[in-house]
Amino acid sequence: MTTTQPDGQSTGPVGARMRTGPLRAGQRVQLTDRKGKPSTITLQHGGEWHTHQGVLRHDTLIGRSEGIVVANEAGYEYQVLRPLLNDFVLSMPRGATVVYPKDSAQIVQVADVFPGARVVEAGVGSGALSLSLLRAVGDQGVLHSYERRADFAEIARGNVAAFFGEEHPGWAVHVGDMQEKVLEVEEPGSVDRVVLDMLAPWECLDAVKQIMAPGGVWVSYVATVTQLSRLAEAIRESEGFTEPEAHETMVRTWHLDGLAVRPDHRMIAHTGFLLAARRLADEETPLTLKKREKQSEVSAEDLAAWLPDDVQQPWDEQAFKKRPVTGKKARKAAAHAQKLADAARGAVDGELDDPDVGPAGEPGGTGAAVAEGDREEDQ
Ligand SMILES: C[S@@+](CC[C@H](N)C(=O)[O-])C[C@H]1O[C@@H](n2cnc3c(N)ncnc32)[C@H](O)[C@@H]1O
């Protein structure tokens, strides 16, 4: 599918206009100085970027190619590139914590998300994972994203529109608890892939079982071993899926300088675990793996002791020692994301305030400058 501009020009697949060609007003660019410090701005006709190193006029970039090196009015130089999806995700406005790029990439692969697939995702949070899923399903695919917080859904809508610069034809966001809402929207047995990123994914198990097509892949992203264990046992008990498989992804960056070529001293040690299982056909029961039979010394009582019930152990933010994201913070992030989306859609004609100044009045406001690995369990 190709998308068409108001001037009748075909622009190729959704979002392609934002990724190639000369730099245009409404697009985000990343300016990296000699110290390697990146800053992201949204280009506007007549716009100016002020730092303590001087002023850079946006018009010196608009219409030019990315990959150039430009100097500001004080002669301070920057390398100019469009942010990649990874860069965009780490600097976009956020309410809930995002899935980090190393995990999004892995989720797309493990869930085998293919062009044209029909995918369900929950919760949407800030929409980081939605971006990777939308790219993977492409213009012919469908992604239905469920989010219980309307304010978070609003942030995600802004971020997705800002990234693609237009509406994705296959994307719909539904506000409500996934386990209830999904049954109103999806036909039984119609969904190819389900991806959950939430505190208590086992609460969605019955719904997932109903909506998934036989052979479909369900991937859950969880932050703690207690969640991992509880979900794995619930999936087994439901008897509607293959044996669940778990893994985590560690990415180690390297220092490259002459003969000093070695792993970096610091790395992100933990973000989350992935648990994957495939839906069996109705009326089929999973084969019990021989390996597991031998390990049957774990009794139901043992499991109950390890996985206390909800009365003893509520699965909420407090149990995870996290501060819930306030409505005020989420509203600020949503307004910021919306501004960036308006700029990206080209709806801006120079009268808009600087879209990179978040409503909090700080550059980047509710997003920007977040290092990979600070994922909190604010689900
Ligand atoms: C960590 S955030 C998701 C982040 C998101 N995947 C991203 O990459 O930006 C978890 C989200 O799940 C939502 N949530 C939790 N349980 C839910 C449920 N049962 N149905 C819908 N949304 C839910 C929370 O409100 C929260 O926004």
The ligand as an SDF file (V2000), in Angstrom:
LIG
                    3D

 27 29  0  0  0  0  0  0  0  0999 V2000
    5.0940   -0.8680   31.0040 C   0  0  0  0  0  0  0  0  0  0  0  0
    3.6660   -0.2090   30.3160 S   0  0  0  0  0  0  0  0  0  0  0  0
    3.7390   -0.6680   28.6170 C   0  0  0  0  0  0  0  0  0  0  0  0
    4.8160    0.0280   27.8540 C   0  0  0  0  0  0  0  0  0  0  0  0
    4.7080   -0.1560   26.3690 C   0  0  0  0  0  0  0  0  0  0  0  0
    4.7740   -1.5540   25.9940 N   0  0  0  0  0  0  0  0  0  0  0  0
    5.7560    0.6550   25.6460 C   0  0  0  0  0  0  0  0  0  0  0  0
    6.6790    0.0530   25.0680 O   0  0  0  0  0  0  0  0  0  0  0  0
    5.6870    1.8950   25.6490 O   0  0  0  0  0  0  0  0  0  0  0  0
    2.3740   -1.2210   30.8960 C   0  0  0  0  0  0  0  0  0  0  0  0
    1.0080   -0.6780   30.5310 C   0  0  0  0  0  0  0  0  0  0  0  0
    0.0430   -1.6930   30.6750 O   0  0  0  0  0  0  0  0  0  0  0  0
   -1.1730   -1.0860   31.0660 C   0  0  0  0  0  0  0  0  0  0  0  0
   -2.0120   -2.1950   31.5700 N   0  0  0  0  0  0  0  0  0  0  0  0
   -1.7770   -2.9580   32.6590 C   0  0  0  0  0  0  0  0  0  0  0  0
   -2.7060   -3.9290   32.7440 N   0  0  0  0  0  0  0  0  0  0  0  0
   -3.5380   -3.7780   31.6890 C   0  0  0  0  0  0  0  0  0  0  0  0
   -4.6880   -4.4770   31.2130 C   0  0  0  0  0  0  0  0  0  0  0  0
   -5.1580   -5.5390   31.8730 N   0  0  0  0  0  0  0  0  0  0  0  0
   -5.2920   -4.0520   30.0840 N   0  0  0  0  0  0  0  0  0  0  0  0
   -4.8130   -2.9690   29.4190 C   0  0  0  0  0  0  0  0  0  0  0  0
   -3.7250   -2.2700   29.8130 N   0  0  0  0  0  0  0  0  0  0  0  0
   -3.0880   -2.6680   30.9350 C   0  0  0  0  0  0  0  0  0  0  0  0
   -0.7370   -0.0300   32.0600 C   0  0  0  0  0  0  0  0  0  0  0  0
   -1.6920    0.9810   32.2110 O   0  0  0  0  0  0  0  0  0  0  0  0
    0.5510    0.4790   31.3940 C   0  0  0  0  0  0  0  0  0  0  0  0
    0.3040    1.5810   30.5690 O   0  0  0  0  0  0  0  0  0  0  0  0
  1  2  1  0
  2  3  1  0
  2 10  1  0
  3  4  1  0
  4  5  1  0
  5  6  1  0
  5  7  1  0
  7  8  2  0
  7  9  1  0
 10 11  1  0
 11 12  1  0
 11 26  1  0
 12 13  1  0
 13 14  1  0
 13 24  1  0
 14 15  1  0
 14 23  1  0
 15 16  2  0
 16 17  1  0
 17 18  1  0
 17 23  2  0
 18 19  1  0
 18 20  2  0
 20 21  1  0
 21 22  2  0
 22 23  1  0
 24 25  1  0
 24 26  1  0
 26 27  1  0
M  CHG  2   2   1   9  -1
M  END
$$$$
